[in-house]
Amino acid sequence: MVEACDRLDKCPFVQVYGKDEKRKYAIIGFINAYCKGDKQGACIRKKVSKELGGPEKVPKNMMPTGLPISGTTVGEWPENVLNIVKGLIF
């Protein structure tokens, strides 16, 4: 069994969207795969967090895939975050 991500308790994405009833099952799926599962190494949030110095510097609406959660945009993401994400995804 894989140990849970050390950033899980501080992750703004989990804190904000983990309580959203409309997205509850999708968030549980992300947590099981990216925070507690074998996809931890692929978590873009974790990579951006390491690069910027902490999970609080990663936009709350960024999913572990590096994309904004449905119904939101990257419009308010800082330029440095966008550049890191572009480098990791493309």
C-alpha positions as CSV (number, residue, x, y, z in Angstrom):
1,M,0.0,0.0,0.0
2,V,1.2,3.5,-0.9
3,E,1.7,6.0,1.9
4,A,-0.6,9.1,1.6
5,C,0.9,12.4,0.2
6,D,2.6,14.5,2.9
7,R,0.7,17.5,1.5
8,L,-2.8,16.0,1.8
9,D,-3.8,17.7,5.0
10,K,-2.6,21.1,3.7
11,C,-3.9,20.8,0.1
12,P,-6.2,23.7,-0.7
13,F,-7.8,21.7,-3.5
14,V,-8.9,19.0,-1.0
15,Q,-9.9,21.5,1.6
16,V,-12.1,23.5,-0.7
17,Y,-13.5,21.0,-3.1
18,G,-13.5,17.9,-0.8
19,K,-16.6,19.4,0.9
20,D,-18.4,20.2,-2.3
21,E,-21.4,17.8,-2.5
22,K,-21.7,18.2,-6.3
23,R,-18.1,17.0,-6.8
24,K,-17.8,14.7,-3.9
25,Y,-17.3,11.5,-5.8
26,A,-14.9,13.0,-8.3
27,I,-12.8,14.5,-5.5
28,I,-12.7,11.2,-3.7
29,G,-11.5,9.6,-6.9
30,F,-8.7,12.2,-7.3
31,I,-7.7,11.7,-3.6
32,N,-7.6,7.9,-3.9
33,A,-5.5,8.0,-7.1
34,Y,-3.3,11.1,-6.6
35,C,-3.1,11.6,-2.9
36,K,-3.2,8.0,-1.5
37,G,-2.5,6.0,-4.6
38,D,0.1,5.2,-7.3
39,K,-0.4,8.4,-9.2
40,Q,1.3,10.6,-6.6
41,G,4.3,11.0,-8.8
42,A,2.1,12.4,-11.6
43,C,0.4,15.0,-9.4
44,I,0.9,18.4,-11.0
45,R,-0.3,20.1,-7.9
46,K,2.5,18.5,-5.9
47,K,5.1,19.4,-8.5
48,V,4.0,23.0,-8.6
49,S,3.9,23.1,-4.8
50,K,7.5,21.9,-4.6
51,E,8.7,24.4,-7.2
52,L,6.9,27.4,-5.5
53,G,7.6,26.4,-1.9
54,G,4.3,25.2,-0.6
55,P,0.8,23.9,-1.3
56,E,-0.8,27.3,-0.4
57,K,0.9,28.8,-3.5
58,V,-1.0,26.5,-5.9
59,P,-4.3,27.7,-7.2
60,K,-7.2,26.1,-5.2
61,N,-9.0,25.2,-8.4
62,M,-6.1,23.3,-10.0
63,M,-6.8,19.5,-10.1
64,P,-4.0,17.0,-9.6
65,T,-3.9,16.7,-13.4
66,G,-2.9,20.4,-13.7
67,L,-6.2,21.5,-15.3
68,P,-8.8,23.7,-13.6
69,I,-11.7,22.0,-12.0
70,S,-14.9,22.0,-14.1
71,G,-16.7,25.3,-14.0
72,T,-13.5,27.3,-13.3
73,T,-10.7,28.7,-15.4
74,V,-7.0,29.5,-15.3
75,G,-7.8,33.2,-15.6
76,E,-6.6,34.1,-12.1
77,W,-3.6,31.8,-12.0
78,P,-0.3,33.7,-11.7
79,E,2.0,33.7,-14.7
80,N,4.7,31.6,-12.9
81,V,2.1,28.9,-12.1
82,L,0.9,28.8,-15.8
83,N,4.5,28.5,-17.0
84,I,5.3,25.6,-14.6
85,V,2.1,23.8,-15.6
86,K,2.7,24.3,-19.3
87,G,6.2,22.8,-18.9
88,L,4.9,19.8,-17.0
89,I,1.8,19.0,-19.2
90,F,3.1,19.8,-22.7
